[in-house]
Each structure stands twice: as C-alpha cells, then as structure tokens.
C-alpha cells in the first residue's frame, strides 16, 4: 500500500497524505485518529468496554491498521494492544452491581475478541491463541441473557467475526464447536418465546438473536436454513424508531445479511423499505451507532453490499456529511464503538476507502 492510499500516514507516517475538513470523511478520519493516538488513559473516564469505552479505541485502531501501509500498521497495532491491555486491567476493578461482565458489548468477551483480532493481525499466534482461549472460556460460562448486547447472541456474533481471520485448524474447530452450541441454544430459546424476548429491535430483542444466527450460517452446516429464514421473516422493528439498536436501521442490517445468506426470499425488498424509513429521519439522534445517524449510514452500507444499484452508498455518504457538519463531541462515552464516536470513525473509514468492512464490532 502506498502513502497516497494510507489514511493513517498523515498522523503516524509521512506528512504528505491527503487532508480535508472535518465535514468530509477524510478530514474526520485524520482528526479522530490523531485524537486516538494522543489521548492518555487518565483522560478516558468511560467504562473499559467495547461498546461504550476504551475498548472502542482499540477496535478503531485495529480497523485502521487493516488498511494501513507497512510503516503505519505496526504502530497502530501496538497502540491498539496497549489500549486492550489497559481496558482489561481497568475491567478487573469494576464494581458496578449490574455490570454484565460476560457480555460482548460491555464486558470481557468483547475485549478478548478485539485482543484476538489485534494479535492475529500482528502475526503473533501465541497471544492470539491465548485471547481465543479467554474468549471461549468467558462465553461458555454464561447464558443468563440471550440478547445481542449483553448475552449469548453477542457471543455468537463475536465468534463469527473472529472466524473471518486466519486461524489454525485446531482454533477454528474450537470456535465452530462453541458457536454451534450457542446457536442451538438460541434456536431453542426462539422456538419458545418468552416475555424477555418480546422486545423489538437488534440490541435487546428477538431480532438480535436472529441476526447472530444469520451470520452463523456462513460457518455452520448443522443449522436449518429454512428455520432461520422463517425467524428472519418474523422480525419487526420498534414502531417510529429509525435507528439501529431498536428500530428500522437494525432491520436493514438484518434483512441485508439475510439476503446474502438466504437469497431470493424477499429480504432485499424488506431491507429497502426499512432503509427508506431510516433515511427519512437521518437528521435526528446522536452521533453514535446505537441511536443516531451513524447506525443508519452503516446499515445503508450493508444494504449497498447486496443491492449495489440502489444508490445506498451515496445516501450513506450524505448521512455522514450531515452528521459531521453538526457534530458535537459528547461529554462522556466519547470513544465507544456503538455508544461513542468510534463507530462514526469506522463509517468514515469505509466511505473514504470506498469499501465495506462489515458492521463495526459485528464484522471483520
């Protein structure tokens, strides 16, 4: 990769890379990446997790490193490694009474998965295997909640994400066995609906469980694809909610993924319908993935990957530019991946590179 195509070079490499204003993806990427590389641990007061805190810094740096040049990549991964280590140390001392310590979004599981990604990309097999072992031990210990944000569906989505990276046959088998076991338990839970699964939306509802199962179809031969397709068809968004966590943007992501895994079942049409509802409200909300325009734009990119003729990428860029034009940095939870600005940063990366790396935290 040349300096001209590595967006990180402006910050950690030669000072000749393209610059831009904050209202353009390339400008925001430069400013935010500079912030990530300069901020001190004592200045980050958010909880040490992937979705809302310092784990989001490590993930954003890791995602940047994937496309960086040979000069910038080691520096980015080294910084990401330090943030994961600091996050894990800080997490050991958390005393929140209701903290979901096993969860992917807010607990140890997401930090271990990010650590495994960092070490795999760094070509450090021993530390990578250690993180895989810690991740699997953590997810095997908990099935109290089935949901995506705080429970088993998030664990399964994390395993699917990890399998996108190269592993030994032994590590791959471990991940697949654990994933199949979780998938079977999720399907059993979905066959017997309970009040706790009656909520709409991706983050805390049935749709999040189904999304994880759809992602798992790429790695499992034991799941009934027709049953998963029926589960997708039954999913609904929260009414009058355009955003990702509970509303129509989350349905866009689900139906687009289902279209790729289970084509020609009408899911693309449903994704388009939900996308138009989301775009109509894209000027509201916070600059975060869970309840703001970044989640809408990311869902549009997911749809563009299966419907490239639909101008969804252009619409995603327009949503991004509008968000940057009125961006106000939050006073807390600045760096989280889903509940901070790191998700917006990953969106800017994909738009600037003209590609799609998958939904942050749920893709490679």
N, C-alpha and C positions, 0 to 999 in steps of 0.2 A: 504494500500500500504506500502511495506517495504522500508527501506532505500536503499536497493540494487537496487530497481527499480525506485526510485525517482531521476531524474537527477538534481533536484534543491537542493538536500541535500548537495552537495559539496560546494554550495555557501551560503545557508541560514540555513543549518542543520548540522548534524554531519559530520566531515571531512573524512568519510570512503567511500564515493561513488567513482565509477569508474572514473578515469581521462583518458585523451587522448591528442594527439597532435591536433593542430588547423586544420590540414588537414583531420581529422576524425570528423564526426558529433558530437560525444560526447565531443570532445575537444573544438570545436567551440561553442557548447551549453554552456559549463561551462564558457568560456571566455566572451561570449557576455552577458550571464545572469549576470555575475559579473559586467560588464560594466553598464548594465541597472539599477542595484541596487545601484551603486555608483555614477553615473553621476548626477550632480547638474543642476537644472533648468537654472541657469545662463550660463551653458556651452552649452546648446542646443539653437542654434540660428535659427533653422529651423522654418518654419511656423507651427502653432499648429493645425495640421490636421492629419487624419488617414494615408493617402497615403504617405505623404512626411515628416512628422514631428513628434512631440511629442505624438500625438495620437497613433502612431505606437508602442511607448514604452508601453503604457497602454495595447494595444491589445496583444502584445507579452507576457507581464507578465500574462495577463488573460489566454492566451492559455497555458502557462506553468502551471498555477495553476490547470487547469482541470485535469492534470495527477499527480499532486504533492501529497505527503503524507500529513497526517493530521497536521503535525507540520509545513511544509513549506507553505501549501495552504493559511492559513490566512495572513501570512506575504506577500506573493506575491500579493494577492488581495488588501491588504492595500496599498501597493506601487502602484499598478495599479490605485487605487482610487485617490491617490494623483496626479498622472500624468494627469488623466482625468480632475480633478478639476483645475489644473494649465493650461491645454490646453484650457479649456473653458474660464477662466479668460483672458488668452492671446488673444483668438479669439475675445473677445469683443472689443479689442482695435485695431484690424487690420484695415488698411485704404487703402488696395490695391484697385485701381479703378475697376478692372475687377475680383475681387475675387468672386468665386461662393459660397457665404456664405450658400446657402441651400444644397449644394451637399453632397453626401455621401463620396466621396474620399477626398475632400479638404475643406469642410465646416462643419457646426454644426451637420448635420444629422449623419455623421459617428462617431462623438464624443459622441452624445447622444446614439446611438446604442451600442457603446462599454461600455458606462457607465451603460446601462441597463443590459448588459451581466455580468459585474463585480458585480453589486448588486444582480442579480439573483443567481449567483454562491456563493455569500456571504450569501445567505438566509436572505436578507434584503428587504422584499417585499415593504415597503413604498417608499424607494428611487428608487427601480426598477420601480415601477408604475409611479413615477414622471418622470423618464427618458423616459419611453414609451410615456407618455403624451407630453413631449417636442419633442420627435422624430416625433410623428404623427402630431403635430401642425406645425412643420417645413416642413414636406413633403407635407402637404395639401396646403401650401402657394405658391408652386412653380411648374410650369410645363413649364417653359420657354424653357428648353432643355430636350429632351427625352433620351439622351445618358447615358451610364453606369457610366462614370467618373464624370460627372457634372450635371446629371439630373435625370429624373423620373425612368429610368431603374435601376439606382443605389439605389434609394429609395425602389423599389420593391424587389431587391435582399437583401437589408438590412432587410426588413420585413420577408422575407423567412428565413433568418438566425436567426432572433430573435425567430421565431416560433419553432425552434428546441429546445428551452429552455422551462422549465415548467412555465406556467402562469395560472392565474385564468381563468375561463370561460369568464368572462367579458373582461379581457385584450385580450384574444385570439380572441374574436369576433371583438373587435376594430381593431386589426391588420388585420384580414381577410377581414373586410369590406373595410378598406383603401387599402389593397393590391388588392382586386378585382376591385376597382375603377381605380387604376393606371393601372392595366393590361388591362382593357377595353380601356383606352385612348391610351396605347401603340399599341394595335392591330389596332385601328382606324388609328393611325399615319402610321403604317406599310402597311395598305391597300392602302394608298395614298402616294407613295414615293415622296419625295422632294429632292432637291439638298443637303439639310443638312443631309439627311440620305443615301447619295450615297457612303459614305466612307466605305472602307473595314476594318474589324477588330473589336475586342471586345471593346476596350476602348471608341472609338468615333464613331463607325459605327453601321450599322443595326444589326450586329451580337451580339452586347451588349444588345440591346433591346430584341432580341430573346432569348439570354441566360437567362435573367431575367424571361421571360415568361416560359421557360422550368423549371426553378427552382420553379416557382409558381404553376406548375401543381400538385405538391405534396400537395398543400394546398387549391386548388380551384376545385369545381365541375362545375363551370359555363363556363370555357374556352373550346372552341372547340379544342380537342386534335389533330384532323386531320389538322386543320388550322395551329396550332403551328408546327406540323410535316412538313408541306409544307414550312413554313417560315424557319425552320432549313435547309431543303434541298437546299434552295436558297442562303444560306450564303456562302461567299467567304472570303479568306484571302487576304491581300495585297501581291502582287507577290514578290517573292525573299526576303521575310521577315520571318525569322524563329521564331520570338519572340512572347510574349503573347499579348501585347497591340494591335498590328496591324497585326500580322502575323499568321503563321501556328500553333504555340503553343496555341493561343487563340481558334483556331478551334478544336484542340484536346480536350480542355476542354469542348467546346460547344457540340461536337459530342458524347463525353463520357457521359455527363449529359443527352443528348437526348436518348442515348442508354438505360440508366437506366429508364427514364420516358416513353419512347416510343420504346420498344424493337422490334427487328426483322424488322427494316425498312432500314437496310443498314448503319446505322450511325457508328457502330463499325468499319466497314471496312474503312469508310472515316476517322475516327479518327486514325486508324493505318497508313494510307497513310500520313496524316499530321504529325504524330509523327515521322516518319522516315525522313521527310524533316527537322523537327526541330532538331533532334538529330545530323544530318549531319553538323549542324552549331553551335553546342553547345559550342564550344571553343571560340566563339566571344561574343562581347557585354559586358555590365556592370554587376556587381554582384547584380542586382536588378531584381525584378519580371517583371517590365513593359518591359524592353528591354534587357534582359540578360538571362544567363543560369538558374537562379533560377525559372523563369517563365516556362521555358521549362521542368525542372525537376518536378515542381508541376503539370503541365499538364500531364506528364507521370504517376504520381501517380493517377491522376483522371482516366486515361485510365486503369491503373492496377486494379482499383476497379471494373471495368466491364469486364476486359479481363485478369484475373489473370495468365493465362498460357502464356502470351506474353513476359515475362521477362522484362516488363516495369519498375518494381521496381528496378531491378538490374541496368538498364540503368539510371534511375534517380539517384541512388547512385553514379554511375560513373560520371555523370554530376556534382553532388555535390562535389565529391572529387577533380575533376579537377578545379572547381571554387575556392575551398578553398586553393588549392595548389598555386594559383596565385593571391590570394585575396589582393587587395589594398584598404584600407579604404578610402572612398571618403572624400573630404574636406568639403562638405556641404551635407545637406539632408542625414545624416548618419542613422537616426533611423526610417525613414518612412517604412510603411508596404509594399507598392508597389514600391516606389521610393527611398528606403533605404535598410538597411541591416536586418530589422526586418522580412521581407519576407523570406530571406535566413535562418534566425534563425528558423522560423516556419517549413521550409522544413527540417532542420537538426533535429528538434524535432520528426517529423513524421518518418523520416528514422531511427533514433536511437530507437524509441519505436516500430518500425515495424508495424505501423498502418497508417490510413488515416483519418484526422480530417476534411477534406474539404479544399477547396482553401481559403487561409488566407483572411479575410475580406468578403468573399462570402460563407463561410461555418461556421460551429459552432465554 
